[in-house]
Amino acid sequence: FSEMAKGWRQKVYMLPELLDDLYSGHSVLQTVYVQVWSFHRADGPQAFRPIGEVEFAQGVAAMCESSLYGAARPAAGIVGLCDPASPSA
Protein backbone atom coordinates (compact mmCIF):
# COMPACT_ATOMS: atom_id res chain seq x y z
CA PHE A 1 0.00 0.00 0.00
CA SER A 2 2.77 2.50 0.85
CA GLU A 3 4.30 2.18 -2.64
CA MET A 4 0.91 2.86 -4.22
CA ALA A 5 0.31 5.86 -1.95
CA LYS A 6 3.57 7.55 -2.95
CA GLY A 7 2.22 8.51 -6.38
CA TRP A 8 -1.22 9.49 -5.13
CA ARG A 9 -2.12 13.12 -4.50
CA GLN A 10 -5.25 14.00 -2.60
CA LYS A 11 -7.55 16.57 -4.18
CA VAL A 12 -7.79 19.44 -1.74
CA TYR A 13 -11.22 20.94 -1.11
CA MET A 14 -10.64 23.89 1.16
CA LEU A 15 -12.73 26.79 2.43
CA PRO A 16 -12.69 28.82 -0.82
CA GLU A 17 -14.07 25.86 -2.81
CA LEU A 18 -16.68 25.14 -0.14
CA LEU A 19 -17.80 28.78 -0.06
CA ASP A 20 -18.08 28.79 -3.86
CA ASP A 21 -20.45 25.82 -3.58
CA LEU A 22 -22.41 27.25 -0.66
CA TYR A 23 -23.01 30.58 -2.39
CA SER A 24 -23.77 29.20 -5.87
CA GLY A 25 -27.53 29.43 -5.50
CA HIS A 26 -28.06 26.94 -2.69
CA SER A 27 -29.53 27.80 0.68
CA VAL A 28 -27.07 25.98 2.93
CA LEU A 29 -26.65 27.70 6.27
CA GLN A 30 -24.44 25.19 8.11
CA THR A 31 -22.34 22.15 7.30
CA VAL A 32 -21.01 19.19 9.28
CA TYR A 33 -17.35 18.25 8.86
CA VAL A 34 -16.91 14.46 8.84
CA GLN A 35 -13.40 13.06 9.22
CA VAL A 36 -11.74 12.27 5.91
CA TRP A 37 -8.28 11.17 7.17
CA SER A 38 -6.47 14.41 6.30
CA PHE A 39 -4.45 16.96 8.24
CA HIS A 40 -3.33 14.51 10.94
CA ARG A 41 -0.52 15.60 13.22
CA ALA A 42 2.90 14.62 11.91
CA ASP A 43 4.22 13.52 15.29
CA GLY A 44 3.16 12.48 18.76
CA PRO A 45 1.42 9.29 19.86
CA GLN A 46 -0.29 7.54 16.94
CA ALA A 47 -3.62 7.49 18.78
CA PHE A 48 -3.62 11.30 19.03
CA ARG A 49 -2.52 12.21 15.49
CA PRO A 50 -6.12 12.37 14.14
CA ILE A 51 -6.71 15.27 16.55
CA GLY A 52 -4.94 17.45 13.99
CA GLU A 53 -7.87 17.00 11.63
CA VAL A 54 -10.37 18.12 14.28
CA GLU A 55 -8.15 21.11 15.06
CA PHE A 56 -8.16 22.01 11.37
CA ALA A 57 -11.96 21.81 11.19
CA GLN A 58 -12.26 23.91 14.36
CA GLY A 59 -10.04 26.55 12.76
CA VAL A 60 -12.29 26.72 9.68
CA ALA A 61 -15.36 27.00 11.92
CA ALA A 62 -13.75 29.78 13.97
CA MET A 63 -12.85 31.75 10.84
CA CYS A 64 -16.44 31.55 9.61
CA GLU A 65 -17.93 32.58 12.96
CA SER A 66 -16.50 36.04 12.30
CA SER A 67 -19.08 36.52 9.49
CA LEU A 68 -16.17 37.66 7.30
CA TYR A 69 -17.16 34.90 4.84
CA GLY A 70 -20.91 35.58 4.89
CA ALA A 71 -23.79 33.96 6.74
CA ALA A 72 -22.84 30.32 6.14
CA ARG A 73 -21.29 28.38 9.03
CA PRO A 74 -19.07 25.63 7.64
CA ALA A 75 -18.08 22.95 10.16
CA ALA A 76 -20.85 23.93 12.56
CA GLY A 77 -20.68 20.29 13.60
CA ILE A 78 -17.56 18.10 13.58
CA VAL A 79 -17.35 14.30 13.55
CA GLY A 80 -13.86 13.08 14.45
CA LEU A 81 -12.12 9.85 15.38
CA CYS A 82 -11.33 8.37 18.74
CA ASP A 83 -10.13 4.85 19.42
CA PRO A 84 -11.18 4.16 23.01
CA ALA A 85 -9.55 0.73 22.83
CA SER A 86 -6.11 2.28 22.32
CA PRO A 87 -3.94 2.08 25.43
CA SER A 88 -2.81 5.69 24.92
CA ALA A 89 -6.31 7.14 24.41
C-alpha positions as a Python dict, from the first residue, in 0.01 Angstrom:
ca = {
    (1, 'F'): (0, 0, 0),
    (2, 'S'): (277, 250, 85),
    (3, 'E'): (430, 218, -264),
    (4, 'M'): (91, 286, -422),
    (5, 'A'): (31, 586, -195),
    (6, 'K'): (357, 755, -295),
    (7, 'G'): (222, 851, -638),
    (8, 'W'): (-122, 949, -513),
    (9, 'R'): (-212, 1312, -450),
    (10, 'Q'): (-525, 1400, -260),
    (11, 'K'): (-755, 1657, -418),
    (12, 'V'): (-779, 1944, -174),
    (13, 'Y'): (-1122, 2094, -111),
    (14, 'M'): (-1064, 2389, 116),
    (15, 'L'): (-1273, 2679, 243),
    (16, 'P'): (-1269, 2882, -82),
    (17, 'E'): (-1407, 2586, -281),
    (18, 'L'): (-1668, 2514, -14),
    (19, 'L'): (-1780, 2878, -6),
    (20, 'D'): (-1808, 2879, -386),
    (21, 'D'): (-2045, 2582, -358),
    (22, 'L'): (-2241, 2725, -66),
    (23, 'Y'): (-2301, 3058, -239),
    (24, 'S'): (-2377, 2920, -587),
    (25, 'G'): (-2753, 2943, -550),
    (26, 'H'): (-2806, 2694, -269),
    (27, 'S'): (-2953, 2780, 68),
    (28, 'V'): (-2707, 2598, 293),
    (29, 'L'): (-2665, 2770, 627),
    (30, 'Q'): (-2444, 2519, 811),
    (31, 'T'): (-2234, 2215, 730),
    (32, 'V'): (-2101, 1919, 928),
    (33, 'Y'): (-1735, 1825, 886),
    (34, 'V'): (-1691, 1446, 884),
    (35, 'Q'): (-1340, 1306, 922),
    (36, 'V'): (-1174, 1227, 591),
    (37, 'W'): (-828, 1117, 717),
    (38, 'S'): (-647, 1441, 630),
    (39, 'F'): (-445, 1696, 824),
    (40, 'H'): (-333, 1451, 1094),
    (41, 'R'): (-52, 1560, 1322),
    (42, 'A'): (290, 1462, 1191),
    (43, 'D'): (422, 1352, 1529),
    (44, 'G'): (316, 1248, 1876),
    (45, 'P'): (142, 929, 1986),
    (46, 'Q'): (-29, 754, 1694),
    (47, 'A'): (-362, 749, 1878),
    (48, 'F'): (-362, 1130, 1903),
    (49, 'R'): (-252, 1221, 1549),
    (50, 'P'): (-612, 1237, 1414),
    (51, 'I'): (-671, 1527, 1655),
    (52, 'G'): (-494, 1745, 1399),
    (53, 'E'): (-787, 1700, 1163),
    (54, 'V'): (-1037, 1812, 1428),
    (55, 'E'): (-815, 2111, 1506),
    (56, 'F'): (-816, 2201, 1137),
    (57, 'A'): (-1196, 2181, 1119),
    (58, 'Q'): (-1226, 2391, 1436),
    (59, 'G'): (-1004, 2655, 1276),
    (60, 'V'): (-1229, 2672, 968),
    (61, 'A'): (-1536, 2700, 1192),
    (62, 'A'): (-1375, 2978, 1397),
    (63, 'M'): (-1285, 3175, 1084),
    (64, 'C'): (-1644, 3155, 961),
    (65, 'E'): (-1793, 3258, 1296),
    (66, 'S'): (-1650, 3604, 1230),
    (67, 'S'): (-1908, 3652, 949),
    (68, 'L'): (-1617, 3766, 730),
    (69, 'Y'): (-1716, 3490, 484),
    (70, 'G'): (-2091, 3558, 489),
    (71, 'A'): (-2379, 3396, 674),
    (72, 'A'): (-2284, 3032, 614),
    (73, 'R'): (-2129, 2838, 903),
    (74, 'P'): (-1907, 2563, 764),
    (75, 'A'): (-1808, 2295, 1016),
    (76, 'A'): (-2085, 2393, 1256),
    (77, 'G'): (-2068, 2029, 1360),
    (78, 'I'): (-1756, 1810, 1358),
    (79, 'V'): (-1735, 1430, 1355),
    (80, 'G'): (-1386, 1308, 1445),
    (81, 'L'): (-1212, 985, 1538),
    (82, 'C'): (-1133, 837, 1874),
    (83, 'D'): (-1013, 485, 1942),
    (84, 'P'): (-1118, 416, 2301),
    (85, 'A'): (-955, 73, 2283),
    (86, 'S'): (-611, 228, 2232),
    (87, 'P'): (-394, 208, 2543),
    (88, 'S'): (-281, 569, 2492),
    (89, 'A'): (-631, 714, 2441),
}
